[in-house]
Amino acid sequence: MPALDATIAAIDAANAEDPRRVDGRAFESLYAERMTERLAAIYPDASDLLKIAARAQHLRRWEVPRSDYPEGRRGYNDWRRACRVHHANLVGDIMRAQGYDDAAIAHVGALIRKEQLKKDPESQALENVAAVVFLEHYFDEFLAKYDGYDDEKIVDILGKTLCKMSPRGHAAALALPLPERARKLVGAAVAREAATLERLAAVAID
């Protein structure tokens, strides 16, 4: 436990340097706390390594600006991959300083890089938590930012997100007290992807 506490404290100290602020709080510090809270709610028996991965999900993300990558889907995907590698490398350094072995560091790195999604239970758990945190805290901001998107486009995006999740994540998402428009969009995405979600549920690992 001391190693876990020290690792979380080091992650928090690193994220506290985020120049972006939300009500006086560092943006990524707040995000990290929300990940931890949602992980505890959905997966109360989460391992220490999964707790570290959740806390470090966006570790110092501001150091990899989206503006450094081209607009469009390919640029976005390249940026996201670069972010995941950045987060994994940084948390690996923190864990090593706290005495974690190479196997533990490699596992947390794999979780953050989204390796073995749909195959590793902890990778799936982290994906579920990240998606629920997005819907709970950042979906309204997303809708405002992309107000030029029609509902069909938003439903398509939500559908892709739902297909990365498992039934446990879906249940947590559908239990959220979302604003009316957000709730309708999520419901429409669930209905649209019903057949795919049913097929994926049959082989879900959580």
PyMOL commands that place a pseudoatom at each C-alpha (Angstrom):
pseudoatom trace, name=CA, resn=MET, resi=1, chain=A, elem=C, hetatm=0, pos=[0.000, 0.000, 0.000]
pseudoatom trace, name=CA, resn=PRO, resi=2, chain=A, elem=C, hetatm=0, pos=[2.783, 2.530, 0.745]
pseudoatom trace, name=CA, resn=ALA, resi=3, chain=A, elem=C, hetatm=0, pos=[4.098, 2.055, -2.826]
pseudoatom trace, name=CA, resn=LEU, resi=4, chain=A, elem=C, hetatm=0, pos=[0.599, 2.587, -4.227]
pseudoatom trace, name=CA, resn=ASP, resi=5, chain=A, elem=C, hetatm=0, pos=[0.021, 5.714, -2.133]
pseudoatom trace, name=CA, resn=ALA, resi=6, chain=A, elem=C, hetatm=0, pos=[3.404, 7.149, -3.089]
pseudoatom trace, name=CA, resn=THR, resi=7, chain=A, elem=C, hetatm=0, pos=[2.777, 6.415, -6.772]
pseudoatom trace, name=CA, resn=ILE, resi=8, chain=A, elem=C, hetatm=0, pos=[-0.648, 8.086, -6.713]
pseudoatom trace, name=CA, resn=ALA, resi=9, chain=A, elem=C, hetatm=0, pos=[0.859, 11.093, -4.921]
pseudoatom trace, name=CA, resn=ALA, resi=10, chain=A, elem=C, hetatm=0, pos=[3.574, 11.394, -7.578]
pseudoatom trace, name=CA, resn=ILE, resi=11, chain=A, elem=C, hetatm=0, pos=[1.013, 11.170, -10.374]
pseudoatom trace, name=CA, resn=ASP, resi=12, chain=A, elem=C, hetatm=0, pos=[-1.040, 13.878, -8.674]
pseudoatom trace, name=CA, resn=ALA, resi=13, chain=A, elem=C, hetatm=0, pos=[2.004, 16.111, -8.261]
pseudoatom trace, name=CA, resn=ALA, resi=14, chain=A, elem=C, hetatm=0, pos=[2.814, 15.737, -11.960]
pseudoatom trace, name=CA, resn=ASN, resi=15, chain=A, elem=C, hetatm=0, pos=[-0.753, 16.507, -13.040]
pseudoatom trace, name=CA, resn=ALA, resi=16, chain=A, elem=C, hetatm=0, pos=[-0.966, 19.503, -10.696]
pseudoatom trace, name=CA, resn=GLU, resi=17, chain=A, elem=C, hetatm=0, pos=[1.404, 21.339, -13.047]
pseudoatom trace, name=CA, resn=ASP, resi=18, chain=A, elem=C, hetatm=0, pos=[-1.246, 21.420, -15.785]
pseudoatom trace, name=CA, resn=PRO, resi=19, chain=A, elem=C, hetatm=0, pos=[-1.611, 25.088, -16.823]
pseudoatom trace, name=CA, resn=ARG, resi=20, chain=A, elem=C, hetatm=0, pos=[-5.259, 24.517, -17.740]
pseudoatom trace, name=CA, resn=ARG, resi=21, chain=A, elem=C, hetatm=0, pos=[-7.668, 25.200, -14.892]
pseudoatom trace, name=CA, resn=VAL, resi=22, chain=A, elem=C, hetatm=0, pos=[-11.256, 24.287, -14.059]
pseudoatom trace, name=CA, resn=ASP, resi=23, chain=A, elem=C, hetatm=0, pos=[-12.654, 26.242, -11.121]
pseudoatom trace, name=CA, resn=GLY, resi=24, chain=A, elem=C, hetatm=0, pos=[-9.118, 26.753, -9.879]
pseudoatom trace, name=CA, resn=ARG, resi=25, chain=A, elem=C, hetatm=0, pos=[-8.188, 23.069, -10.208]
pseudoatom trace, name=CA, resn=ALA, resi=26, chain=A, elem=C, hetatm=0, pos=[-5.626, 21.639, -12.615]
pseudoatom trace, name=CA, resn=PHE, resi=27, chain=A, elem=C, hetatm=0, pos=[-7.599, 20.080, -15.478]
pseudoatom trace, name=CA, resn=GLU, resi=28, chain=A, elem=C, hetatm=0, pos=[-5.807, 16.724, -15.445]
pseudoatom trace, name=CA, resn=SER, resi=29, chain=A, elem=C, hetatm=0, pos=[-5.815, 16.515, -11.648]
pseudoatom trace, name=CA, resn=LEU, resi=30, chain=A, elem=C, hetatm=0, pos=[-9.592, 16.713, -11.696]
pseudoatom trace, name=CA, resn=TYR, resi=31, chain=A, elem=C, hetatm=0, pos=[-9.820, 14.181, -14.504]
pseudoatom trace, name=CA, resn=ALA, resi=32, chain=A, elem=C, hetatm=0, pos=[-7.557, 11.745, -12.639]
pseudoatom trace, name=CA, resn=GLU, resi=33, chain=A, elem=C, hetatm=0, pos=[-9.660, 11.992, -9.483]
pseudoatom trace, name=CA, resn=ARG, resi=34, chain=A, elem=C, hetatm=0, pos=[-12.808, 11.349, -11.489]
pseudoatom trace, name=CA, resn=MET, resi=35, chain=A, elem=C, hetatm=0, pos=[-11.222, 8.243, -13.003]
pseudoatom trace, name=CA, resn=THR, resi=36, chain=A, elem=C, hetatm=0, pos=[-10.353, 6.953, -9.538]
pseudoatom trace, name=CA, resn=GLU, resi=37, chain=A, elem=C, hetatm=0, pos=[-13.844, 7.664, -8.198]
pseudoatom trace, name=CA, resn=ARG, resi=38, chain=A, elem=C, hetatm=0, pos=[-15.570, 5.952, -11.102]
pseudoatom trace, name=CA, resn=LEU, resi=39, chain=A, elem=C, hetatm=0, pos=[-13.195, 2.973, -10.941]
pseudoatom trace, name=CA, resn=ALA, resi=40, chain=A, elem=C, hetatm=0, pos=[-14.060, 2.510, -7.269]
pseudoatom trace, name=CA, resn=ALA, resi=41, chain=A, elem=C, hetatm=0, pos=[-17.773, 2.657, -8.091]
pseudoatom trace, name=CA, resn=ILE, resi=42, chain=A, elem=C, hetatm=0, pos=[-17.720, 0.154, -10.960]
pseudoatom trace, name=CA, resn=TYR, resi=43, chain=A, elem=C, hetatm=0, pos=[-14.809, -2.041, -9.854]
pseudoatom trace, name=CA, resn=PRO, resi=44, chain=A, elem=C, hetatm=0, pos=[-14.511, -1.850, -6.057]
pseudoatom trace, name=CA, resn=ASP, resi=45, chain=A, elem=C, hetatm=0, pos=[-12.087, -4.794, -6.063]
pseudoatom trace, name=CA, resn=ALA, resi=46, chain=A, elem=C, hetatm=0, pos=[-9.720, -3.244, -8.621]
pseudoatom trace, name=CA, resn=SER, resi=47, chain=A, elem=C, hetatm=0, pos=[-6.069, -4.229, -8.300]
pseudoatom trace, name=CA, resn=ASP, resi=48, chain=A, elem=C, hetatm=0, pos=[-3.413, -1.711, -7.322]
pseudoatom trace, name=CA, resn=LEU, resi=49, chain=A, elem=C, hetatm=0, pos=[-2.054, -1.764, -10.872]
pseudoatom trace, name=CA, resn=LEU, resi=50, chain=A, elem=C, hetatm=0, pos=[-5.459, -0.955, -12.346]
pseudoatom trace, name=CA, resn=LYS, resi=51, chain=A, elem=C, hetatm=0, pos=[-5.799, 1.884, -9.822]
pseudoatom trace, name=CA, resn=ILE, resi=52, chain=A, elem=C, hetatm=0, pos=[-2.479, 3.288, -11.009]
pseudoatom trace, name=CA, resn=ALA, resi=53, chain=A, elem=C, hetatm=0, pos=[-3.470, 2.999, -14.664]
pseudoatom trace, name=CA, resn=ALA, resi=54, chain=A, elem=C, hetatm=0, pos=[-6.747, 4.792, -14.040]
pseudoatom trace, name=CA, resn=ARG, resi=55, chain=A, elem=C, hetatm=0, pos=[-5.036, 7.618, -12.155]
pseudoatom trace, name=CA, resn=ALA, resi=56, chain=A, elem=C, hetatm=0, pos=[-2.390, 7.991, -14.885]
pseudoatom trace, name=CA, resn=GLN, resi=57, chain=A, elem=C, hetatm=0, pos=[-4.801, 7.687, -17.831]
pseudoatom trace, name=CA, resn=HIS, resi=58, chain=A, elem=C, hetatm=0, pos=[-4.095, 11.285, -18.942]
pseudoatom trace, name=CA, resn=LEU, resi=59, chain=A, elem=C, hetatm=0, pos=[-0.806, 11.878, -17.126]
pseudoatom trace, name=CA, resn=ARG, resi=60, chain=A, elem=C, hetatm=0, pos=[0.572, 15.272, -18.251]
pseudoatom trace, name=CA, resn=ARG, resi=61, chain=A, elem=C, hetatm=0, pos=[-1.494, 15.113, -21.438]
pseudoatom trace, name=CA, resn=TRP, resi=62, chain=A, elem=C, hetatm=0, pos=[-0.983, 18.810, -22.111]
pseudoatom trace, name=CA, resn=GLU, resi=63, chain=A, elem=C, hetatm=0, pos=[2.619, 18.008, -23.087]
pseudoatom trace, name=CA, resn=VAL, resi=64, chain=A, elem=C, hetatm=0, pos=[1.330, 16.360, -26.287]
pseudoatom trace, name=CA, resn=PRO, resi=65, chain=A, elem=C, hetatm=0, pos=[-0.786, 19.126, -27.884]
pseudoatom trace, name=CA, resn=ARG, resi=66, chain=A, elem=C, hetatm=0, pos=[-3.511, 18.105, -30.314]
pseudoatom trace, name=CA, resn=SER, resi=67, chain=A, elem=C, hetatm=0, pos=[-2.423, 21.058, -32.479]
pseudoatom trace, name=CA, resn=ASP, resi=68, chain=A, elem=C, hetatm=0, pos=[0.857, 19.271, -33.238]
pseudoatom trace, name=CA, resn=TYR, resi=69, chain=A, elem=C, hetatm=0, pos=[-1.080, 16.766, -35.343]
pseudoatom trace, name=CA, resn=PRO, resi=70, chain=A, elem=C, hetatm=0, pos=[-3.095, 17.247, -38.556]
pseudoatom trace, name=CA, resn=GLU, resi=71, chain=A, elem=C, hetatm=0, pos=[-6.821, 17.793, -38.461]
pseudoatom trace, name=CA, resn=GLY, resi=72, chain=A, elem=C, hetatm=0, pos=[-9.045, 14.864, -39.328]
pseudoatom trace, name=CA, resn=ARG, resi=73, chain=A, elem=C, hetatm=0, pos=[-9.476, 11.328, -38.101]
pseudoatom trace, name=CA, resn=ARG, resi=74, chain=A, elem=C, hetatm=0, pos=[-5.977, 10.122, -38.979]
pseudoatom trace, name=CA, resn=GLY, resi=75, chain=A, elem=C, hetatm=0, pos=[-4.339, 13.042, -37.178]
pseudoatom trace, name=CA, resn=TYR, resi=76, chain=A, elem=C, hetatm=0, pos=[-6.611, 12.525, -34.188]
pseudoatom trace, name=CA, resn=ASN, resi=77, chain=A, elem=C, hetatm=0, pos=[-5.784, 8.826, -33.981]
pseudoatom trace, name=CA, resn=ASP, resi=78, chain=A, elem=C, hetatm=0, pos=[-2.043, 9.541, -34.281]
pseudoatom trace, name=CA, resn=TRP, resi=79, chain=A, elem=C, hetatm=0, pos=[-2.353, 12.077, -31.451]
pseudoatom trace, name=CA, resn=ARG, resi=80, chain=A, elem=C, hetatm=0, pos=[-4.211, 9.647, -29.226]
pseudoatom trace, name=CA, resn=ARG, resi=81, chain=A, elem=C, hetatm=0, pos=[-1.582, 6.958, -29.785]
pseudoatom trace, name=CA, resn=ALA, resi=82, chain=A, elem=C, hetatm=0, pos=[1.196, 9.426, -28.980]
pseudoatom trace, name=CA, resn=CYS, resi=83, chain=A, elem=C, hetatm=0, pos=[-0.640, 10.445, -25.798]
pseudoatom trace, name=CA, resn=ARG, resi=84, chain=A, elem=C, hetatm=0, pos=[-0.982, 6.861, -24.631]
pseudoatom trace, name=CA, resn=VAL, resi=85, chain=A, elem=C, hetatm=0, pos=[2.716, 6.181, -25.143]
pseudoatom trace, name=CA, resn=HIS, resi=86, chain=A, elem=C, hetatm=0, pos=[3.557, 9.420, -23.301]
pseudoatom trace, name=CA, resn=HIS, resi=87, chain=A, elem=C, hetatm=0, pos=[1.355, 8.547, -20.318]
pseudoatom trace, name=CA, resn=ALA, resi=88, chain=A, elem=C, hetatm=0, pos=[2.683, 4.999, -20.152]
pseudoatom trace, name=CA, resn=ASN, resi=89, chain=A, elem=C, hetatm=0, pos=[6.315, 6.122, -20.237]
pseudoatom trace, name=CA, resn=LEU, resi=90, chain=A, elem=C, hetatm=0, pos=[5.805, 8.742, -17.537]
pseudoatom trace, name=CA, resn=VAL, resi=91, chain=A, elem=C, hetatm=0, pos=[3.952, 6.467, -15.142]
pseudoatom trace, name=CA, resn=GLY, resi=92, chain=A, elem=C, hetatm=0, pos=[6.564, 3.785, -15.746]
pseudoatom trace, name=CA, resn=ASP, resi=93, chain=A, elem=C, hetatm=0, pos=[9.258, 6.162, -14.505]
pseudoatom trace, name=CA, resn=ILE, resi=94, chain=A, elem=C, hetatm=0, pos=[7.171, 6.990, -11.443]
pseudoatom trace, name=CA, resn=MET, resi=95, chain=A, elem=C, hetatm=0, pos=[6.491, 3.333, -10.659]
pseudoatom trace, name=CA, resn=ARG, resi=96, chain=A, elem=C, hetatm=0, pos=[10.139, 2.395, -11.064]
pseudoatom trace, name=CA, resn=ALA, resi=97, chain=A, elem=C, hetatm=0, pos=[11.112, 5.081, -8.562]
pseudoatom trace, name=CA, resn=GLN, resi=98, chain=A, elem=C, hetatm=0, pos=[8.671, 3.513, -6.085]
pseudoatom trace, name=CA, resn=GLY, resi=99, chain=A, elem=C, hetatm=0, pos=[10.129, 0.037, -6.425]
pseudoatom trace, name=CA, resn=TYR, resi=100, chain=A, elem=C, hetatm=0, pos=[7.686, -1.640, -8.835]
pseudoatom trace, name=CA, resn=ASP, resi=101, chain=A, elem=C, hetatm=0, pos=[9.231, -4.372, -10.969]
pseudoatom trace, name=CA, resn=ASP, resi=102, chain=A, elem=C, hetatm=0, pos=[9.387, -4.517, -14.756]
pseudoatom trace, name=CA, resn=ALA, resi=103, chain=A, elem=C, hetatm=0, pos=[6.376, -6.819, -15.013]
pseudoatom trace, name=CA, resn=ALA, resi=104, chain=A, elem=C, hetatm=0, pos=[4.137, -4.433, -13.065]
pseudoatom trace, name=CA, resn=ILE, resi=105, chain=A, elem=C, hetatm=0, pos=[5.340, -1.457, -15.078]
pseudoatom trace, name=CA, resn=ALA, resi=106, chain=A, elem=C, hetatm=0, pos=[4.789, -3.315, -18.346]
pseudoatom trace, name=CA, resn=HIS, resi=107, chain=A, elem=C, hetatm=0, pos=[1.254, -4.286, -17.308]
pseudoatom trace, name=CA, resn=VAL, resi=108, chain=A, elem=C, hetatm=0, pos=[0.234, -0.735, -16.416]
pseudoatom trace, name=CA, resn=GLY, resi=109, chain=A, elem=C, hetatm=0, pos=[1.792, 0.524, -19.647]
pseudoatom trace, name=CA, resn=ALA, resi=110, chain=A, elem=C, hetatm=0, pos=[-0.168, -2.030, -21.660]
pseudoatom trace, name=CA, resn=LEU, resi=111, chain=A, elem=C, hetatm=0, pos=[-3.402, -0.973, -19.954]
pseudoatom trace, name=CA, resn=ILE, resi=112, chain=A, elem=C, hetatm=0, pos=[-2.836, 2.707, -20.713]
pseudoatom trace, name=CA, resn=ARG, resi=113, chain=A, elem=C, hetatm=0, pos=[-1.834, 1.954, -24.306]
pseudoatom trace, name=CA, resn=LYS, resi=114, chain=A, elem=C, hetatm=0, pos=[-5.147, 0.036, -24.652]
pseudoatom trace, name=CA, resn=GLU, resi=115, chain=A, elem=C, hetatm=0, pos=[-3.469, -3.211, -25.569]
pseudoatom trace, name=CA, resn=GLN, resi=116, chain=A, elem=C, hetatm=0, pos=[-5.509, -6.401, -25.286]
pseudoatom trace, name=CA, resn=LEU, resi=117, chain=A, elem=C, hetatm=0, pos=[-8.840, -4.577, -25.230]
pseudoatom trace, name=CA, resn=LYS, resi=118, chain=A, elem=C, hetatm=0, pos=[-11.642, -7.172, -25.208]
pseudoatom trace, name=CA, resn=LYS, resi=119, chain=A, elem=C, hetatm=0, pos=[-9.041, -9.774, -24.168]
pseudoatom trace, name=CA, resn=ASP, resi=120, chain=A, elem=C, hetatm=0, pos=[-7.660, -8.577, -20.825]
pseudoatom trace, name=CA, resn=PRO, resi=121, chain=A, elem=C, hetatm=0, pos=[-10.227, -7.890, -18.074]
pseudoatom trace, name=CA, resn=GLU, resi=122, chain=A, elem=C, hetatm=0, pos=[-8.301, -4.941, -16.645]
pseudoatom trace, name=CA, resn=SER, resi=123, chain=A, elem=C, hetatm=0, pos=[-7.850, -3.368, -20.067]
pseudoatom trace, name=CA, resn=GLN, resi=124, chain=A, elem=C, hetatm=0, pos=[-11.604, -3.665, -20.586]
pseudoatom trace, name=CA, resn=ALA, resi=125, chain=A, elem=C, hetatm=0, pos=[-12.266, -2.231, -17.144]
pseudoatom trace, name=CA, resn=LEU, resi=126, chain=A, elem=C, hetatm=0, pos=[-10.115, 0.821, -17.854]
pseudoatom trace, name=CA, resn=GLU, resi=127, chain=A, elem=C, hetatm=0, pos=[-11.918, 1.386, -21.153]
pseudoatom trace, name=CA, resn=ASN, resi=128, chain=A, elem=C, hetatm=0, pos=[-15.287, 1.161, -19.408]
pseudoatom trace, name=CA, resn=VAL, resi=129, chain=A, elem=C, hetatm=0, pos=[-14.260, 3.643, -16.724]
pseudoatom trace, name=CA, resn=ALA, resi=130, chain=A, elem=C, hetatm=0, pos=[-12.827, 6.140, -19.208]
pseudoatom trace, name=CA, resn=ALA, resi=131, chain=A, elem=C, hetatm=0, pos=[-15.992, 6.029, -21.320]
pseudoatom trace, name=CA, resn=VAL, resi=132, chain=A, elem=C, hetatm=0, pos=[-18.281, 6.516, -18.326]
pseudoatom trace, name=CA, resn=VAL, resi=133, chain=A, elem=C, hetatm=0, pos=[-16.184, 9.429, -17.040]
pseudoatom trace, name=CA, resn=PHE, resi=134, chain=A, elem=C, hetatm=0, pos=[-16.419, 11.035, -20.483]
pseudoatom trace, name=CA, resn=LEU, resi=135, chain=A, elem=C, hetatm=0, pos=[-20.192, 10.702, -20.565]
pseudoatom trace, name=CA, resn=GLU, resi=136, chain=A, elem=C, hetatm=0, pos=[-20.602, 11.849, -16.980]
pseudoatom trace, name=CA, resn=HIS, resi=137, chain=A, elem=C, hetatm=0, pos=[-18.324, 14.879, -17.009]
pseudoatom trace, name=CA, resn=TYR, resi=138, chain=A, elem=C, hetatm=0, pos=[-17.253, 15.820, -20.540]
pseudoatom trace, name=CA, resn=PHE, resi=139, chain=A, elem=C, hetatm=0, pos=[-20.038, 14.917, -22.965]
pseudoatom trace, name=CA, resn=ASP, resi=140, chain=A, elem=C, hetatm=0, pos=[-21.822, 18.262, -22.664]
pseudoatom trace, name=CA, resn=GLU, resi=141, chain=A, elem=C, hetatm=0, pos=[-18.546, 20.040, -23.425]
pseudoatom trace, name=CA, resn=PHE, resi=142, chain=A, elem=C, hetatm=0, pos=[-18.075, 17.767, -26.430]
pseudoatom trace, name=CA, resn=LEU, resi=143, chain=A, elem=C, hetatm=0, pos=[-21.553, 18.584, -27.718]
pseudoatom trace, name=CA, resn=ALA, resi=144, chain=A, elem=C, hetatm=0, pos=[-20.889, 22.306, -27.354]
pseudoatom trace, name=CA, resn=LYS, resi=145, chain=A, elem=C, hetatm=0, pos=[-17.521, 22.067, -29.098]
pseudoatom trace, name=CA, resn=TYR, resi=146, chain=A, elem=C, hetatm=0, pos=[-18.968, 20.142, -32.027]
pseudoatom trace, name=CA, resn=ASP, resi=147, chain=A, elem=C, hetatm=0, pos=[-22.295, 21.907, -32.275]
pseudoatom trace, name=CA, resn=GLY, resi=148, chain=A, elem=C, hetatm=0, pos=[-22.067, 21.624, -36.065]
pseudoatom trace, name=CA, resn=TYR, resi=149, chain=A, elem=C, hetatm=0, pos=[-22.512, 17.866, -35.833]
pseudoatom trace, name=CA, resn=ASP, resi=150, chain=A, elem=C, hetatm=0, pos=[-26.063, 16.652, -36.330]
pseudoatom trace, name=CA, resn=ASP, resi=151, chain=A, elem=C, hetatm=0, pos=[-27.545, 14.020, -34.038]
pseudoatom trace, name=CA, resn=GLU, resi=152, chain=A, elem=C, hetatm=0, pos=[-26.815, 11.217, -36.504]
pseudoatom trace, name=CA, resn=LYS, resi=153, chain=A, elem=C, hetatm=0, pos=[-23.107, 12.027, -36.391]
pseudoatom trace, name=CA, resn=ILE, resi=154, chain=A, elem=C, hetatm=0, pos=[-23.117, 12.115, -32.567]
pseudoatom trace, name=CA, resn=VAL, resi=155, chain=A, elem=C, hetatm=0, pos=[-25.011, 8.822, -32.393]
pseudoatom trace, name=CA, resn=ASP, resi=156, chain=A, elem=C, hetatm=0, pos=[-22.439, 7.265, -34.725]
pseudoatom trace, name=CA, resn=ILE, resi=157, chain=A, elem=C, hetatm=0, pos=[-19.592, 8.425, -32.437]
pseudoatom trace, name=CA, resn=LEU, resi=158, chain=A, elem=C, hetatm=0, pos=[-21.397, 7.157, -29.343]
pseudoatom trace, name=CA, resn=GLY, resi=159, chain=A, elem=C, hetatm=0, pos=[-22.061, 3.842, -31.063]
pseudoatom trace, name=CA, resn=LYS, resi=160, chain=A, elem=C, hetatm=0, pos=[-18.346, 3.324, -31.671]
pseudoatom trace, name=CA, resn=THR, resi=161, chain=A, elem=C, hetatm=0, pos=[-17.684, 4.115, -28.008]
pseudoatom trace, name=CA, resn=LEU, resi=162, chain=A, elem=C, hetatm=0, pos=[-20.336, 1.677, -26.809]
pseudoatom trace, name=CA, resn=CYS, resi=163, chain=A, elem=C, hetatm=0, pos=[-18.852, -1.093, -28.945]
pseudoatom trace, name=CA, resn=LYS, resi=164, chain=A, elem=C, hetatm=0, pos=[-15.522, -0.696, -27.126]
pseudoatom trace, name=CA, resn=MET, resi=165, chain=A, elem=C, hetatm=0, pos=[-17.267, -1.189, -23.800]
pseudoatom trace, name=CA, resn=SER, resi=166, chain=A, elem=C, hetatm=0, pos=[-18.670, -4.283, -22.113]
pseudoatom trace, name=CA, resn=PRO, resi=167, chain=A, elem=C, hetatm=0, pos=[-22.056, -4.876, -20.440]
pseudoatom trace, name=CA, resn=ARG, resi=168, chain=A, elem=C, hetatm=0, pos=[-20.687, -3.745, -17.073]
pseudoatom trace, name=CA, resn=GLY, resi=169, chain=A, elem=C, hetatm=0, pos=[-19.660, -0.442, -18.613]
pseudoatom trace, name=CA, resn=HIS, resi=170, chain=A, elem=C, hetatm=0, pos=[-22.962, -0.088, -20.443]
pseudoatom trace, name=CA, resn=ALA, resi=171, chain=A, elem=C, hetatm=0, pos=[-24.886, -0.575, -17.206]
pseudoatom trace, name=CA, resn=ALA, resi=172, chain=A, elem=C, hetatm=0, pos=[-22.848, 2.135, -15.478]
pseudoatom trace, name=CA, resn=ALA, resi=173, chain=A, elem=C, hetatm=0, pos=[-23.297, 4.511, -18.400]
pseudoatom trace, name=CA, resn=LEU, resi=174, chain=A, elem=C, hetatm=0, pos=[-27.047, 3.995, -18.629]
pseudoatom trace, name=CA, resn=ALA, resi=175, chain=A, elem=C, hetatm=0, pos=[-27.392, 4.611, -14.886]
pseudoatom trace, name=CA, resn=LEU, resi=176, chain=A, elem=C, hetatm=0, pos=[-25.916, 8.103, -15.164]
pseudoatom trace, name=CA, resn=PRO, resi=177, chain=A, elem=C, hetatm=0, pos=[-28.302, 11.038, -14.544]
pseudoatom trace, name=CA, resn=LEU, resi=178, chain=A, elem=C, hetatm=0, pos=[-27.531, 12.602, -17.921]
pseudoatom trace, name=CA, resn=PRO, resi=179, chain=A, elem=C, hetatm=0, pos=[-29.208, 15.753, -19.270]
pseudoatom trace, name=CA, resn=GLU, resi=180, chain=A, elem=C, hetatm=0, pos=[-32.182, 15.040, -21.524]
pseudoatom trace, name=CA, resn=ARG, resi=181, chain=A, elem=C, hetatm=0, pos=[-30.437, 15.480, -24.887]
pseudoatom trace, name=CA, resn=ALA, resi=182, chain=A, elem=C, hetatm=0, pos=[-27.428, 13.427, -23.842]
pseudoatom trace, name=CA, resn=ARG, resi=183, chain=A, elem=C, hetatm=0, pos=[-29.687, 10.683, -22.502]
pseudoatom trace, name=CA, resn=LYS, resi=184, chain=A, elem=C, hetatm=0, pos=[-31.646, 10.550, -25.779]
pseudoatom trace, name=CA, resn=LEU, resi=185, chain=A, elem=C, hetatm=0, pos=[-28.459, 10.399, -27.850]
pseudoatom trace, name=CA, resn=VAL, resi=186, chain=A, elem=C, hetatm=0, pos=[-27.027, 7.571, -25.760]
pseudoatom trace, name=CA, resn=GLY, resi=187, chain=A, elem=C, hetatm=0, pos=[-30.339, 5.734, -25.971]
pseudoatom trace, name=CA, resn=ALA, resi=188, chain=A, elem=C, hetatm=0, pos=[-30.381, 6.143, -29.746]
pseudoatom trace, name=CA, resn=ALA, resi=189, chain=A, elem=C, hetatm=0, pos=[-26.834, 4.806, -29.979]
pseudoatom trace, name=CA, resn=VAL, resi=190, chain=A, elem=C, hetatm=0, pos=[-27.743, 1.773, -27.851]
pseudoatom trace, name=CA, resn=ALA, resi=191, chain=A, elem=C, hetatm=0, pos=[-30.740, 1.064, -30.077]
pseudoatom trace, name=CA, resn=ARG, resi=192, chain=A, elem=C, hetatm=0, pos=[-28.704, 1.501, -33.259]
pseudoatom trace, name=CA, resn=GLU, resi=193, chain=A, elem=C, hetatm=0, pos=[-25.949, -0.864, -32.097]
pseudoatom trace, name=CA, resn=ALA, resi=194, chain=A, elem=C, hetatm=0, pos=[-28.253, -3.329, -30.340]
pseudoatom trace, name=CA, resn=ALA, resi=195, chain=A, elem=C, hetatm=0, pos=[-27.328, -6.331, -32.483]
pseudoatom trace, name=CA, resn=THR, resi=196, chain=A, elem=C, hetatm=0, pos=[-23.595, -5.668, -32.233]
pseudoatom trace, name=CA, resn=LEU, resi=197, chain=A, elem=C, hetatm=0, pos=[-23.780, -5.069, -28.491]
pseudoatom trace, name=CA, resn=GLU, resi=198, chain=A, elem=C, hetatm=0, pos=[-25.676, -8.310, -27.999]
pseudoatom trace, name=CA, resn=ARG, resi=199, chain=A, elem=C, hetatm=0, pos=[-23.052, -10.230, -29.977]
pseudoatom trace, name=CA, resn=LEU, resi=200, chain=A, elem=C, hetatm=0, pos=[-20.203, -8.617, -28.008]
pseudoatom trace, name=CA, resn=ALA, resi=201, chain=A, elem=C, hetatm=0, pos=[-21.966, -9.253, -24.698]
pseudoatom trace, name=CA, resn=ALA, resi=202, chain=A, elem=C, hetatm=0, pos=[-21.937, -12.979, -25.425]
pseudoatom trace, name=CA, resn=VAL, resi=203, chain=A, elem=C, hetatm=0, pos=[-18.134, -12.984, -25.381]
pseudoatom trace, name=CA, resn=ALA, resi=204, chain=A, elem=C, hetatm=0, pos=[-17.535, -10.207, -22.818]
pseudoatom trace, name=CA, resn=ILE, resi=205, chain=A, elem=C, hetatm=0, pos=[-14.732, -10.856, -20.342]
pseudoatom trace, name=CA, resn=ASP, resi=206, chain=A, elem=C, hetatm=0, pos=[-16.130, -8.991, -17.354]
for i in range(1, 206): cmd.bond("trace and resi %d" % i, "trace and resi %d" % (i + 1))
show_as sticks, trace
zoom trace
